[in-house]
Amino acid sequence: MIDKFTGSAIKNFHLIDFRELAIPIPPLKEQKEIVQQVKSLLDISIKVKQQHQYAETYLDKLNQSILAKAFRGELVPQDPDDEPASVLLERIRAEREKLNNGKQKSQRTSKRKSKTVEEQGVT
């Protein structure tokens, strides 16, 4: 086979030599079976892709639904003795307001003064 290639730098394989090359081909019945198997696998691949796209869309909707239920307090049974979230939020706001009003804000920003060599005690 190697003796059919000609040329020194770029090897060539001529059509005449190619026609003499024996290429094994399966019987027609086996070829039809191979084609049938490939078509079957392609059909399965298409169905899997469609199911994936549907599941991805459904998952996005599910995430939104779970978040909405969580904000409405519908994910777990609610204790009737618990205060509503609106009351809790109002209490937190009031406490923050009280803390912010109690602090005296400095009008002057402190600037760091660099010391001279003498002030640092370096001799």
C-alpha positions in Angstrom: 0.0 0.0 0.0 2.7 2.5 0.9 4.4 1.9 -2.4 1.3 3.5 -4.1 2.2 6.9 -2.7 4.4 9.1 -5.0 6.4 12.2 -4.5 9.2 13.2 -2.1 7.9 16.3 -0.2 4.1 16.0 -0.6 2.9 12.4 -1.0 0.2 11.8 -3.7 -2.3 9.0 -3.9 -3.7 8.8 -7.5 -7.3 8.0 -8.4 -6.2 4.9 -10.3 -4.6 3.5 -7.2 -7.6 4.5 -5.1 -9.9 2.5 -7.4 -7.8 -0.6 -6.8 -8.1 -0.1 -3.0 -10.3 -2.6 -1.3 -12.7 -1.0 1.1 -14.8 -3.4 3.1 -18.6 -2.6 2.9 -21.1 -4.4 5.1 -23.9 -6.4 3.4 -27.0 -4.4 2.4 -29.1 -5.9 5.2 -26.5 -4.7 7.8 -26.3 -1.3 6.2 -30.1 -0.9 6.5 -29.9 -1.9 10.1 -27.1 0.6 10.8 -29.2 3.4 9.2 -32.3 2.3 11.2 -30.3 2.4 14.5 -28.8 5.9 13.7 -32.3 7.2 12.9 -33.7 5.8 16.1 -30.9 7.4 18.2 -31.4 10.7 16.4 -35.1 10.6 17.3 -34.3 9.9 20.9 -31.8 12.7 20.9 -34.5 15.1 19.6 -37.0 14.0 22.2 -34.4 14.4 25.0 -33.6 17.9 23.8 -37.3 18.9 23.7 -37.8 17.5 27.3 -34.8 19.4 28.5 -36.2 22.7 27.0 -39.6 22.0 28.6 -38.0 21.2 32.0 -35.9 24.3 31.9 -39.0 26.5 31.3 -40.9 24.7 34.0 -38.0 25.1 36.4 -37.9 28.8 35.9 -41.7 29.0 36.6 -41.2 26.7 39.6 -38.5 28.9 41.1 -40.7 32.0 40.8 -43.6 30.2 42.3 -41.6 29.0 45.3 -40.3 32.5 45.9 -43.8 34.0 45.7 -45.1 31.3 48.2 -42.2 32.0 50.5 -43.0 35.8 50.6 -46.7 35.0 51.2 -45.7 32.6 54.0 -47.3 29.6 52.4 -44.4 27.2 52.4 -44.7 26.1 56.0 -47.6 26.2 58.4 -47.8 29.6 60.1 -47.9 30.0 63.9 -51.0 32.2 64.6 -49.1 33.6 67.7 -46.3 35.0 65.5 -46.5 38.7 64.7 -47.0 39.6 61.0 -43.9 40.6 59.0 -45.2 44.1 58.5 -45.2 44.7 62.3 -41.7 43.2 62.6 -40.5 45.4 59.8 -42.0 48.5 61.4 -40.4 47.7 64.7 -37.0 47.3 63.0 -37.4 50.6 61.3 -38.3 52.3 64.6 -35.2 50.8 66.3 -32.9 51.9 63.5 -34.4 55.4 63.6 -33.8 55.5 67.3 -30.2 54.4 66.9 -29.5 56.9 64.1 -31.0 59.8 66.0 -29.1 59.0 69.2 -25.7 59.2 67.4 -24.1 62.6 67.1 -22.6 63.0 63.7 -19.2 64.6 63.5 -19.1 67.5 61.1 -15.3 67.4 61.0 -13.5 64.6 59.4 -10.4 63.5 61.1 -7.2 63.7 59.0 -4.2 61.8 60.0 -1.2 64.1 60.5 2.1 62.6 59.5 4.8 63.0 62.2 8.2 64.3 61.6 11.3 62.3 62.3 11.8 64.2 65.6 8.2 63.5 66.8 8.5 59.8 66.1 11.5 59.7 68.5 13.9 58.5 65.9 17.4 59.7 66.5 
